[in-house]
Amino acid sequence: MKEKFKHLPNPSLKQAVLFGLLFLILAFFLLFGVFYQKTQQFSLLAQSFDHLKLYFLKTIGGLGQDPVLYNHHVYWSEGPFPAILLMPFVEITKYVFGAFFSQGYLSWLLSLGVIFFVYKISRRFGFNGEDSLLLGLGFALGSVFIGVSTVTSSWYFAQVITTFLLFWGLYEYFSRAPRRWWLLGTISALILLTRISAAAIVVFLLLELLGIHGNQKQRLKFLAQLLVPVAAAGLMLLLYNFLRFHNPLQTGFQYELLSSMAAQSRALGAISPIHIPANLYSLLLRPPLPILRNSNSWTLRFPFITNNSFGMSIFITSPYLIYLFITSWRKYSRTLRNLLLSALVSLLAVTSYFGIGVNQYGYRYSLDFLPALFVIFLALYHNDHDKLSFGMKCLLIGSIILNSYLMLVTIYY
């Protein structure tokens, strides 16, 4: 038994206090998410699916809830997998306990799963137990993920699922030999059924598979294992759209009831290059908001700064990612370059979208490719360092503190 757990950290008193405090912070935000009861569209849609209906059985509200109004029914434009995942939980809770199953009841477990997979991937790359645990907490609390795991509304719940699936797929790829391409294909299919823009991870897997040297027949077998589940998910989405909107390519965005600002942006095209500058500004440059004493003063008052609901720069929420930009391109292996390419495809997809994820913490759409960037960061950093330096530990902990502070201000201010 000791041999089995020898890789786990054996902390000193200072380390125990530090990780104890970090886990208390984590527990606070996850518990907040458990008791969050607003905007439960996926749980409500799960009830509809259980009744063999594709529309909501009761109203979900108007502006701010993104209802899709079509043919006298209200639909939901997001992918169906989160509702499918919730179906057994919703029905069991209803018939056994007579209660409603909130998305937050499952979100906390998925969030812990994200930490687990980051820990395991870090260990796979050669980090020790303490560093791997800090990296896991560094992603969960020191990135925009803290926002979607804390406020478990429907849009954010979908991104918790997506992040979990992305890290699961990346863990499966980097930790398993021989690789189970059927499982990688299944995970990719579930991502496609949750957030289409995050399914660009298939680009990475496809490039890696095509780069395998060996038996051509075996390669074709693996290719089928990867792509058949993804193709099946794609056909399911087309059928899902056709049954709702009589158009397999219509996801519902055209019929969403939006605010005037969002509607004006959508009028320029739901997917268009014209939206890229605004989204890139939110991703790379947008700062937090100052809290002024009054409208006629530039003097700040406590808590001094707050989250910008239009998004914040990824270098504010995850400053350690600067490491990706100061590392020589020559240090990127073929695998890391393929992974970066898939992240760029996802980046292009989300920045071309008319929405910017307003009413969010950080730029939450970055979670469609942030797991890929984080894994690249892990690989590059360990190539240059046997373990986390004191400076990088401070940067990770500082990121956790800043994100936790801004998230608290967002909740209570």
Steps between C-alpha positions, in 0.01 A plus 500: 500500500784740579656422163172590325482846655869585511458767228263707715638810674649457847448858618687704755300720740528801266388293202212351698382847604531633145311214337249500783421866428482435126257213550288717731480759221411226254233359733341844542459561128385145424241515780377831364446323168312213667243740647473721192142456376460757220487431124453123507424456130684171460321341794170625359591373154587162653140487629380571147720224354359257756155588363629456140474873432774721353355825632459628855187385680483832682632850442867578570461879503567771245799725437816373662389137484559457124164334423467376143148579380383285210163365391326584832761317708809601696824317420864520610783573257774325699613144427284217639756287684485683838123441509548136398757457778255646753202287396546208744586734789196721433259207480637308800500813716145585390343157558698393807532828688240717331766766444659688214856402401707815457797511264722600792443162661715347226726792411716471812584137423599588143716785635683260729540276197674785319747536789555121498580492129733801520677330791536174307621673182753697705626179657523344154722786385732445797391752764512382861184454706511841670555689176231298322248580771587869484462493122158336533386766745673762289275419206182457704541822699760690299315526169159590360388151604432637848212700354317213330550259791366754751199639314340182370252659261429309181751667269774453759397144585552409134853640523575303816402185311706606197808571712463166678472315168796685345728415791370142504585467131844656543571277800392197298726599211815579699467224759389192312706276270374354279243773463131417508388692194141387543490672839670813366239504222217459751630783720536722193143417398370602844693827473338563160157439655580752774694785335577479130784751521688280748483197271810632317692263728422245226746691279779416745402136527465464123842655433660276760333193357602582143858543624520143625745288303407139449241268356260686269213265580543557872512876449170488308351297784606763755374775271158337490498461878571870539272644233193273505382621846565863395310452175213335690487797737499737203207315343320507835540878515369539146197286584449688829497831312268369228245368750493837676539757221441302178855587396794272590742796496290725724608482866250758618720810529293674232187477715649588839339782694798730567576840644522784248882506524534127433236513225691774319815290513315192374357703210856525365510120481487233770843378382711765330859632497356841592461376860865394539645838615250540787551144618879525477486820702308317773735203484830689500458858618179580691583597861297474823271791585596761762250571778473877530373691800250672277450592136678832548814359661792289385578395859446132563305349786510150646517238354674724238466277192239256379446253221418635156190308388597554134811290565854544629837432348621144531832644618320643803306185586785260404827697495711183499395445137744775403753216514358374169604824331851523641594142407684443174292344222776242456411352838150414379496135400286383209235385746492837677480682168205284398333573833561871457351486150181344637484775763535764226214340303283519810617858559394595148159344556423678828638838394291489181182455705279808548484456878781579742363301795371807680411469872796277563819476700801552274465403135321171555495393135875446534417178686436342161877501442650585840553134601713453187706811583540386859630158393744668261611719792556190716706325232715803411564598859608153605733476201693793651449432873497184709244658731311823550733784588429722800405779261253283306346378826453861606345579162255210530408585859474869413269410212283297738484789747416761234233286334348405835491866606340616176252212511401589854452862397291380204276296731451749778561846356 
